[in-house]
Amino acid sequence: MSGLEPFGARLRRAMDERGPLCVGIDPHASLLAEWGLNDDVAGLERFSRTVVEAVADRVAVLKPQSAFFERFGSRGVAVLEKSVAEARAAGALVVMDAKRGDIGSTMAAYAESFLHKDAPLFSDALTVSPYLGYGSLSPAVALARESGAGLFVLALTSNPEGGEVQHAVRPDGRNVGATMLAHLAAENTGEKPLGSFGAVVGATLGDLSTYDLDINGPLLAPGIGAQGATPAELPGVFGAAVGNVVPNVSRGVLRHGPDTVALRDAAERFAEEIRHAVTSS
């Protein structure tokens, strides 16, 4: 299977050209209502098309949350397929936020759903959960390498419940979150200008200087905007690795819809604030 240029290289170029902002596409019921849309497939399609039309030609990454499409069944998934294709056609990289995680042939099937170049939902990268053991992700790692796609592995998430797993200490004295970062650093060894295997690390977690975030890969950072983190805080959280951070903003941009100009302006404001914070650090 002939693949694309590696995701890490494509992402680095997109971040350098467009800035590192990732805009989430999260069409949950309350946002549809705020936009004056019905909580149905027609509302879902209008919402998604509007976001793509507003920002896909100017932001580095769009991140649709698969669950909000799946809840409408096959028709919702069809909207997701179209949104992914249109976003990629406009030049944005698409990170599918599906957080898949399983073992063996089941993990392989999940990977084929999102990472095979001929799949209707083919995305540039996929979020995955490693908490059946990092090795359970091997089918996704292999297919991502083959197709030029990437992965974002849950490592240090911002939800309070995550700590009971991610902060658990292994017999070697290293906690689980740090172990996931070490696995990713190994995957990215020698890759230039950036590896394709990234970590999800919450922007709301405060000082992370006890962790080695230099994994030679991207760090997808949810939490900017509605969850309370600000672009100015990024250098304090991520330190020397801040140049590889892909900050995700969802509601902070989406609440400005359905006006496409307002959506575009909000995305550009966040992109500029993030660019200033990263380059001034």
Phi, psi and chi 1 to 4 in degrees:
 res  aa     phi    psi   chi1   chi2   chi3   chi4
   1 MET       -  116.6  178.6  171.7   61.3      -
   2 SER   -77.4  129.0   58.9      -      -      -
   3 GLY  -105.6  178.8      -      -      -      -
   4 LEU   -79.4  172.7  -62.2  164.2      -      -
   5 GLU   -55.8  143.2 -179.6 -175.6   14.9      -
   6 PRO   -52.1  142.5  -27.8   35.7      -      -
   7 PHE   -53.7  -43.3  171.3   68.2      -      -
   8 GLY   -58.2  -40.7      -      -      -      -
   9 ALA   -68.2  -41.9      -      -      -      -
  10 ARG   -66.9  -38.2  -65.9 -174.5  -70.9  121.8
  11 LEU   -67.1  -44.1  177.5   62.0      -      -
  12 ARG   -58.0  -42.7  178.4   76.2  -86.3  164.1
  13 ARG   -66.1  -43.1 -176.0  165.5   57.6 -109.4
  14 ALA   -64.0  -40.4      -      -      -      -
  15 MET   -65.1  -40.5  -67.7  168.2   68.7      -
  16 ASP   -68.1  -35.8  -68.1  -16.1      -      -
  17 GLU   -85.4  -37.7  -67.5  175.7   -4.8      -
  18 ARG  -112.3   -6.1  -63.0 -174.7  170.9 -163.1
  19 GLY    88.8  162.2      -      -      -      -
  20 PRO   -87.2    6.5   30.3  -34.4      -      -
  21 LEU   -64.4  136.7  176.6   65.0      -      -
  22 CYS  -114.5  126.1  168.6      -      -      -
  23 VAL  -104.5  125.1  173.4      -      -      -
  24 GLY   -79.4  146.1      -      -      -      -
  25 ILE  -111.5   97.6  -54.2  179.2      -      -
  26 ASP  -122.3   80.3  -64.0   -3.5      -      -
  27 PRO   -81.5   64.6   28.0  -32.2      -      -
  28 HIS   -82.1  166.6   47.0   74.6      -      -
  29 ALA   -57.6  -39.8      -      -      -      -
  30 SER   -67.0  -35.5   62.3      -      -      -
  31 LEU   -71.9  -39.9  -96.3  176.9      -      -
  32 LEU   -57.5  -41.8  -66.8  176.1      -      -
  33 ALA   -65.4  -41.6      -      -      -      -
  34 GLU   -59.9  -32.8  -74.7 -178.4   29.1      -
  35 TRP   -82.5   -3.0  -78.0   32.4      -      -
  36 GLY    78.3   23.7      -      -      -      -
  37 LEU  -106.4  151.5  -59.9  173.0      -      -
  38 ASN   -74.6  152.3  -68.0  -31.3      -      -
  39 ASP   -84.9   69.9 -173.2   21.8      -      -
  40 ASP  -147.6 -177.6   56.5   18.5      -      -
  41 VAL   -63.6  -37.0  173.0      -      -      -
  42 ALA   -63.6  -41.9      -      -      -      -
  43 GLY   -65.2  -41.0      -      -      -      -
  44 LEU   -59.1  -46.3  174.2   75.0      -      -
  45 GLU   -65.5  -42.4 -174.0  168.3   19.0      -
  46 ARG   -62.6  -45.1  171.5   72.9 -175.9  -81.5
  47 PHE   -60.0  -51.3 -178.1   97.8      -      -
  48 SER   -65.4  -43.6  -58.5      -      -      -
  49 ARG   -62.2  -38.7 -176.0 -170.9  -52.9  116.2
  50 THR   -65.0  -44.6  -59.1      -      -      -
  51 VAL   -62.7  -45.3  176.0      -      -      -
  52 VAL   -62.4  -46.1  170.0      -      -      -
  53 GLU   -62.8  -34.5  -71.7  177.9   -7.2      -
  54 ALA   -74.1  -40.3      -      -      -      -
  55 VAL  -128.4   -9.9  -58.2      -      -      -
  56 ALA   -66.2  -20.5      -      -      -      -
  57 ASP   -91.3    6.0   63.9  -15.7      -      -
  58 ARG  -139.2  -17.0   61.5 -163.8   62.0 -138.6
  59 VAL  -100.5  156.8  -58.8      -      -      -
  60 ALA   -69.4  -40.9      -      -      -      -
  61 VAL  -138.9  139.0 -179.7      -      -      -
  62 LEU  -115.0  140.8  -77.4  175.8      -      -
  63 LYS  -129.1   89.0 -177.0  176.5   70.9   63.3
  64 PRO   -71.5  137.4   22.7  -28.2      -      -
  65 GLN   -90.4  110.0  169.6   47.7 -101.7      -
  66 SER   -58.1  -35.0  178.9      -      -      -
  67 ALA   -59.8  -36.6      -      -      -      -
  68 PHE   -71.8  -16.8  -67.5  119.3      -      -
  69 PHE   -92.3  -41.3  -65.2   82.5      -      -
  70 GLU   -61.6  -28.6  -67.4  176.4   36.2      -
  71 ARG   -64.3  -15.7   68.8 -167.2 -177.2   99.9
  72 PHE   -96.6    9.1  -67.7  103.9      -      -
  73 GLY    74.5 -153.6      -      -      -      -
  74 SER   -61.9  -33.2   60.4      -      -      -
  75 ARG   -68.7  -35.7  -66.4  174.2   65.6 -160.4
  76 GLY   -67.6  -39.5      -      -      -      -
  77 VAL   -64.9  -35.6  173.6      -      -      -
  78 ALA   -62.4  -38.7      -      -      -      -
  79 VAL   -64.2  -40.5  173.3      -      -      -
  80 LEU   -62.6  -44.6 -179.9   57.9      -      -
  81 GLU   -56.3  -46.3  -69.4  176.0    6.3      -
  82 LYS   -65.7  -40.1 -174.0  174.4 -178.4 -179.0
  83 SER   -64.0  -42.3  -61.5      -      -      -
  84 VAL   -62.2  -47.9  168.9      -      -      -
  85 ALA   -61.9  -42.9      -      -      -      -
  86 GLU   -70.9  -37.2  -68.7  178.4  -11.4      -
  87 ALA   -64.5  -43.7      -      -      -      -
  88 ARG   -67.4  -37.3  -63.3 -172.8   73.0 -122.6
  89 ALA   -63.7  -29.3      -      -      -      -
  90 ALA   -84.2   -2.5      -      -      -      -
  91 GLY   104.2   -4.5      -      -      -      -
  92 ALA   -80.8  146.5      -      -      -      -
  93 LEU   -82.5  143.0  -61.7  177.7      -      -
  94 VAL  -111.3  121.6  171.9      -      -      -
  95 VAL  -103.2  114.2  173.3      -      -      -
  96 MET   -80.1  117.2 -178.2   62.0   68.9      -
  97 ASP   -91.3   86.7 -166.0   -2.8      -      -
  98 ALA  -118.9  -15.3      -      -      -      -
  99 LYS    48.3   47.4  -61.8 -176.5  179.3   70.6
 100 ARG   -74.9  147.5  -63.9  -60.0 -164.6 -110.0
 101 GLY  -164.9  123.6      -      -      -      -
 102 ASP  -162.6 -163.4 -145.1  -57.5      -      -
 103 ILE  -126.5  156.4   61.2  171.5      -      -
 104 GLY    55.1 -132.6      -      -      -      -
 105 SER   -65.2  -27.1   58.9      -      -      -
 106 THR   -70.2  -42.3  -51.1      -      -      -
 107 MET   -63.8  -37.8 -172.4   66.9 -119.3      -
 108 ALA   -62.4  -39.5      -      -      -      -
 109 ALA   -67.6  -40.5      -      -      -      -
 110 TYR   -59.3  -44.5  -81.0  138.5      -      -
 111 ALA   -60.9  -43.3      -      -      -      -
 112 GLU   -63.8  -29.0  -71.2  169.2    5.7      -
 113 SER   -65.4  -32.5  -60.9      -      -      -
 114 PHE  -120.9  -17.1  -59.8  102.8      -      -
 115 LEU  -118.4   -8.1  -58.9  174.1      -      -
 116 HIS   -79.6  134.1 -169.1  -74.7      -      -
 117 LYS   -61.0  -23.5   70.1  178.2 -177.6   65.5
 118 ASP   -98.7    3.0  -63.9  -34.9      -      -
 119 ALA   -73.3  141.1      -      -      -      -
 120 PRO   -58.0  -27.5  -24.5   34.0      -      -
 121 LEU  -103.4   20.5  -76.1  167.9      -      -
 122 PHE   -52.8  127.9  174.6   75.0      -      -
 123 SER  -126.5  160.1  -57.0      -      -      -
 124 ASP   -70.0  -27.8  -62.7  -75.1      -      -
 125 ALA  -155.9  163.9      -      -      -      -
 126 LEU  -136.4  135.9  171.7   68.5      -      -
 127 THR   -80.9  138.7   60.8      -      -      -
 128 VAL  -137.7  154.1  -69.7      -      -      -
 129 SER  -105.5  126.2  173.8      -      -      -
 130 PRO   -96.0   14.0   38.1  -36.0      -      -
 131 TYR   -87.3   19.2  -65.6  109.5      -      -
 132 LEU  -104.3   17.4  -72.1  170.7      -      -
 133 GLY   101.4  135.1      -      -      -      -
 134 TYR   -57.2  -36.4 -177.2   83.6      -      -
 135 GLY   -60.7  -21.8      -      -      -      -
 136 SER   -65.8  -17.7   67.3      -      -      -
 137 LEU   -84.2   -1.0  -59.7  179.1      -      -
 138 SER   -52.1  -43.0  -66.4      -      -      -
 139 PRO   -61.2  -36.4  -24.5   36.2      -      -
 140 ALA   -72.0  -39.3      -      -      -      -
 141 VAL   -60.2  -46.6  170.8      -      -      -
 142 ALA   -63.9  -44.8      -      -      -      -
 143 LEU   -69.6  -36.5 -172.9   53.0      -      -
 144 ALA   -60.7  -44.7      -      -      -      -
 145 ARG   -60.5  -42.1  -72.8 -166.8 -171.0  -79.4
 146 GLU   -67.5  -36.0 -171.9  176.0   -5.8      -
 147 SER   -97.4   -4.7   62.2      -      -      -
 148 GLY    80.0   19.3      -      -      -      -
 149 ALA   -97.6 -177.1      -      -      -      -
 150 GLY  -136.3  173.4      -      -      -      -
 151 LEU  -129.5  148.5  -61.4  176.7      -      -
 152 PHE  -119.8  114.1  -77.4  100.3      -      -
 153 VAL   -96.9  129.6  176.1      -      -      -
 154 LEU   -60.4  121.0  -58.3  179.0      -      -
 155 ALA  -124.4  -60.6      -      -      -      -
 156 LEU  -132.0   86.8  -63.0  167.9      -      -
 157 THR   -86.8  161.4   59.0      -      -      -
 158 SER   -87.1  -11.6   54.3      -      -      -
 159 ASN   -71.8  138.0   63.3  -55.7      -      -
 160 PRO   -57.9  -33.0  -19.2   28.4      -      -
 161 GLU   -68.5  -23.0  -54.9   89.4  -14.1      -
 162 GLY   -61.9  -27.8      -      -      -      -
 163 GLY   -61.6  -30.6      -      -      -      -
 164 GLU   -66.5  -21.9   68.2 -176.3   35.9      -
 165 VAL  -100.2  -50.1  174.7      -      -      -
 166 GLN   -71.7  -26.3  -64.3  156.2   24.2      -
 167 HIS   -96.9    0.2  -61.6  162.8      -      -
 168 ALA   -63.2  138.1      -      -      -      -
 169 VAL   -96.0  129.3  178.3      -      -      -
 170 ARG   -80.1  167.4  -68.5  159.0   35.2   94.6
 171 PRO   -57.9  -26.2  -27.7   35.8      -      -
 172 ASP   -82.7    2.5   62.6    5.1      -      -
 173 GLY    90.8   -7.5      -      -      -      -
 174 ARG   -97.0  139.4 -175.3  166.3   59.7 -176.6
 175 ASN   -80.6  171.4   72.3   20.1      -      -
 176 VAL   -65.8  -41.9  172.8      -      -      -
 177 GLY   -59.4  -44.5      -      -      -      -
 178 ALA   -64.7  -33.9      -      -      -      -
 179 THR   -63.5  -41.4  -60.5      -      -      -
 180 MET   -63.6  -40.6  -62.4  -52.2  159.1      -
 181 LEU   -61.7  -39.9  -67.1  169.8      -      -
 182 ALA   -66.1  -39.5      -      -      -      -
 183 HIS   -59.8  -42.8  -78.8  -58.0      -      -
 184 LEU   -68.8  -39.1  -68.2  166.3      -      -
 185 ALA   -58.7  -39.1      -      -      -      -
 186 ALA   -65.8  -40.1      -      -      -      -
 187 GLU   -61.7  -33.6  -60.0  -75.4    4.9      -
 188 ASN   -94.5    5.1  -67.1  -36.6      -      -
 189 THR   -55.8  126.7  -61.4      -      -      -
 190 GLY    80.2   -3.5      -      -      -      -
 191 GLU   -77.2  138.2  -64.9  -65.2  -34.1      -
 192 LYS  -135.1  143.2  -64.4  179.9 -179.6 -179.7
 193 PRO   -81.9   -7.9   32.4  -36.7      -      -
 194 LEU  -158.9  137.7 -170.2   66.4      -      -
 195 GLY   -69.9  164.8      -      -      -      -
 196 SER   -97.7    0.0  -62.2      -      -      -
 197 PHE  -114.5  105.4  -61.5   93.4      -      -
 198 GLY  -107.5  173.3      -      -      -      -
 199 ALA  -117.6  149.5      -      -      -      -
 200 VAL   -93.5  118.5  178.3      -      -      -
 201 VAL  -134.6  119.6  178.6      -      -      -
 202 GLY   -66.4  135.9      -      -      -      -
 203 ALA   -74.9   -8.8      -      -      -      -
 204 THR   -94.7    6.4   57.0      -      -      -
 205 LEU   -86.4   -5.5  -65.5  176.6      -      -
 206 GLY    78.2 -155.5      -      -      -      -
 207 ASP   -64.7  119.3 -177.2    2.0      -      -
 208 LEU  -112.3   27.5  -67.3  173.5      -      -
 209 SER   -65.7  -15.8   57.9      -      -      -
 210 THR   -79.7   -7.3   58.1      -      -      -
 211 TYR  -105.6  146.0  -70.6   91.3      -      -
 212 ASP   -89.8   97.1 -174.7    0.4      -      -
 213 LEU   -87.9   -1.5  -61.1  176.2      -      -
 214 ASP   -82.2   78.5 -176.2   13.5      -      -
 215 ILE   -99.3    8.2   62.3  169.7      -      -
 216 ASN    54.0   34.3 -170.0   33.5      -      -
 217 GLY  -150.1  170.7      -      -      -      -
 218 PRO   -76.7  153.5   27.6  -33.8      -      -
 219 LEU  -119.3  105.6  -57.3  168.8      -      -
 220 LEU   -79.2  120.1 -178.4   62.8      -      -
 221 ALA  -118.5   92.3      -      -      -      -
 222 PRO   -73.8  161.0   27.1  -32.9      -      -
 223 GLY   117.8   -8.4      -      -      -      -
 224 ILE   -76.2  134.2  -59.2  -69.9      -      -
 225 GLY    96.9 -114.4      -      -      -      -
 226 ALA   -61.6  -29.2      -      -      -      -
 227 GLN   -82.2   -5.4  -66.6 -176.1   45.0      -
 228 GLY   112.6  -19.2      -      -      -      -
 229 ALA   -80.3  152.0      -      -      -      -
 230 THR  -119.2  155.9   67.3      -      -      -
 231 PRO   -55.1  -37.1  -29.9   38.2      -      -
 232 ALA   -62.3  -22.7      -      -      -      -
 233 GLU   -83.2  -11.7  -65.9  170.6  -43.5      -
 234 LEU   -57.6  -46.5  -69.6  170.1      -      -
 235 PRO   -60.5  -35.6  -25.3   36.1      -      -
 236 GLY   -69.2  -28.6      -      -      -      -
 237 VAL   -82.5  -45.5  176.4      -      -      -
 238 PHE  -102.8  -10.2  -66.9   96.1      -      -
 239 GLY    57.9 -135.0      -      -      -      -
 240 ALA   -65.3  -17.2      -      -      -      -
 241 ALA   -86.6    3.6      -      -      -      -
 242 VAL   -61.4  -27.0   72.2      -      -      -
 243 GLY   -67.1  -15.3      -      -      -      -
 244 ASN  -105.9   11.0  -68.3  -24.9      -      -
 245 VAL   -84.0  137.1  171.2      -      -      -
 246 VAL  -114.3   90.8 -175.9      -      -      -
 247 PRO   -72.3  132.5  -13.4   29.7      -      -
 248 ASN  -101.2  130.4  176.8   75.5      -      -
 249 VAL  -123.4  127.8  179.5      -      -      -
 250 SER  -114.0  -82.2  -64.9      -      -      -
 251 ARG   -60.1  -33.5 -178.0  176.4  -73.0  -86.1
 252 GLY   -57.4  -28.3      -      -      -      -
 253 VAL   -96.2  -47.3  170.3      -      -      -
 254 LEU   -64.0  -28.2  -59.3  177.1      -      -
 255 ARG   -65.9  -11.6   66.2 -177.5  177.9   82.5
 256 HIS   -86.9   -4.0  -66.2  -81.2      -      -
 257 GLY   -77.9  172.3      -      -      -      -
 258 PRO   -87.2    6.6   32.3  -35.2      -      -
 259 ASP   -69.6  118.0 -173.5  -62.4      -      -
 260 THR   -66.2  -34.6   55.8      -      -      -
 261 VAL   -65.6  -42.1  173.8      -      -      -
 262 ALA   -65.2  -39.8      -      -      -      -
 263 LEU   -61.8  -46.2  -74.6  166.2      -      -
 264 ARG   -62.7  -43.7 -169.7  173.7  -63.0  129.9
 265 ASP   -63.8  -40.9  -71.1  -13.1      -      -
 266 ALA   -63.9  -43.3      -      -      -      -
 267 ALA   -62.8  -41.3      -      -      -      -
 268 GLU   -67.6  -35.3  -70.7  179.7  -11.9      -
 269 ARG   -64.4  -46.9  -76.7 -164.6  -57.5  -87.8
 270 PHE   -62.6  -42.1  -88.0  109.4      -      -
 271 ALA   -60.5  -42.0      -      -      -      -
 272 GLU   -68.6  -41.7 -177.7   54.5   36.0      -
 273 GLU   -62.3  -40.6  -70.7  178.0   25.3      -
 274 ILE   -68.2  -44.5  -69.0  165.6      -      -
 275 ARG   -59.2  -42.9 -174.0 -178.3  -67.4  108.5
 276 HIS   -65.2  -43.4  176.6   74.9      -      -
 277 ALA   -62.9  -41.5      -      -      -      -
 278 VAL   -72.0  -43.2  169.9      -      -      -
 279 THR   -77.6  -19.9   58.0      -      -      -
 280 SER   -90.3   -6.6  -60.1      -      -      -
 281 SER   -76.7      -   60.7      -      -      -
